[in-house]
Amino acid sequence: MKSISLILVACIIFSLNSCSQDFKKLTDSEIDKNKVKIAQDFASNFLTKLKNGEEYQFQDKAIDAIKNQFTGETQKLVYQQLKTQFGDFQSLEYSETWIQSNSKYINIFRFKGEFEKSTKKIEIRVVLNESGKIAGFWIKPWSDMLK
Amino acid sequence: MKSRYLYNPFTQIAGLKSFIMGIFGLLITTYLAFNTGTHFYGLLNIDFAKDSDYWVYLMENLSNWLFLSIFLYISGLILSKSKIRAIDTFGTTLLSRIPLILAPLIRTIPLFQSFVIGSWEMYLIMGLYLGSLIWAIILLFNAFKISCNLRNERLIVSFIISILLSEVCTKLVLKLLT
């Protein structure tokens, strides 16, 4: 009876585990510090430019989809929404790196951002593809649960 | 130790003793909640985010205990025929929150500090929280029953209404402060 219960528990844990292991958090030794710097510099420069009323020029740092999505007009609109909700951007600090289990070349960098009006830290997420180009960028309330 | 102490220690512990033990528990829970980013938005709501200063976690724990104690005490004053003491209600309510320490405690293990939604880590923490919540509610119910000397429908209805009102007030205050 005891062994049947143990098998059942193991099956439940295995099934829960198998449906959600799309991402893996990297340990300090696994993190590529150069890529962290690329992501951090991008996020910081992007938000500082927008805060100063300027437009961020992606040049060859991002994939085409990102360049097309973040036009000058969209950048202004995005920052205006951020400012209304959280206040002006102040600073950001690196928090953690995740990878997709099936593609270890896609890196997800999570930073904690400080904004003028917000008492809580805000997540600034940057995704770099295999060639180190920006392939994703999000700003949202911080959660310890990766969505 | 008798198992009865796990769900109803209030025949032995009440008044100032329960208040001091409860304050100690609340401070440890808040310290662990701050270090692990475990938010208690009321009694029935938990969230995981290392995103705030210490005072936010302290307010979350303090406000829910205070509102819950105030509503339970008012219920006791209105419905009970006995003479009830505020220190008993506030102290035993505080002591009842001790099981809530389990979720932030398990999150001190690095594996549970950040995880993917739908992962086994998330289900384990949520399961543990649910268990600790049920335990805390059983303790709270017994604390209210003994400290306010209420029975039957009066006890159950006023207990449920107090919990619901305290949840609403806690969320309103936290929304205003944060």
Chai-1 contact restraints between the chains, C-beta under 6 A:
chainA,res_idxA,chainB,res_idxB,connection_type,confidence,min_distance_angstrom,max_distance_angstrom,comment,restraint_id
A,I13,B,W120,contact,1.0,0.0,6.0,A-B,restraint_1
A,L16,B,W120,contact,1.0,0.0,6.0,A-B,restraint_2
A,L16,B,Y123,contact,1.0,0.0,6.0,A-B,restraint_3
A,N17,B,W120,contact,1.0,0.0,6.0,A-B,restraint_4
A,S20,B,V116,contact,1.0,0.0,6.0,A-B,restraint_5
A,S20,B,G118,contact,1.0,0.0,6.0,A-B,restraint_6
A,S20,B,S119,contact,1.0,0.0,6.0,A-B,restraint_7
A,F23,B,V116,contact,1.0,0.0,6.0,A-B,restraint_8
A,T119,B,T178,contact,1.0,0.0,6.0,A-B,restraint_9
A,K120,B,D51,contact,1.0,0.0,6.0,A-B,restraint_10
A,K120,B,S52,contact,1.0,0.0,6.0,A-B,restraint_11
A,K121,B,D51,contact,1.0,0.0,6.0,A-B,restraint_12
A,W142,B,A49,contact,1.0,0.0,6.0,A-B,restraint_13
A,W142,B,D51,contact,1.0,0.0,6.0,A-B,restraint_14
A,S143,B,A49,contact,1.0,0.0,6.0,A-B,restraint_15
A,D144,B,G37,contact,1.0,0.0,6.0,A-B,restraint_16
A,D144,B,F48,contact,1.0,0.0,6.0,A-B,restraint_17
A,D144,B,A49,contact,1.0,0.0,6.0,A-B,restraint_18
A,D144,B,S114,contact,1.0,0.0,6.0,A-B,restraint_19
A,M145,B,F48,contact,1.0,0.0,6.0,A-B,restraint_20
A,M145,B,I117,contact,1.0,0.0,6.0,A-B,restraint_21
A,L146,B,V116,contact,1.0,0.0,6.0,A-B,restraint_22
A,K147,B,I117,contact,1.0,0.0,6.0,A-B,restraint_23
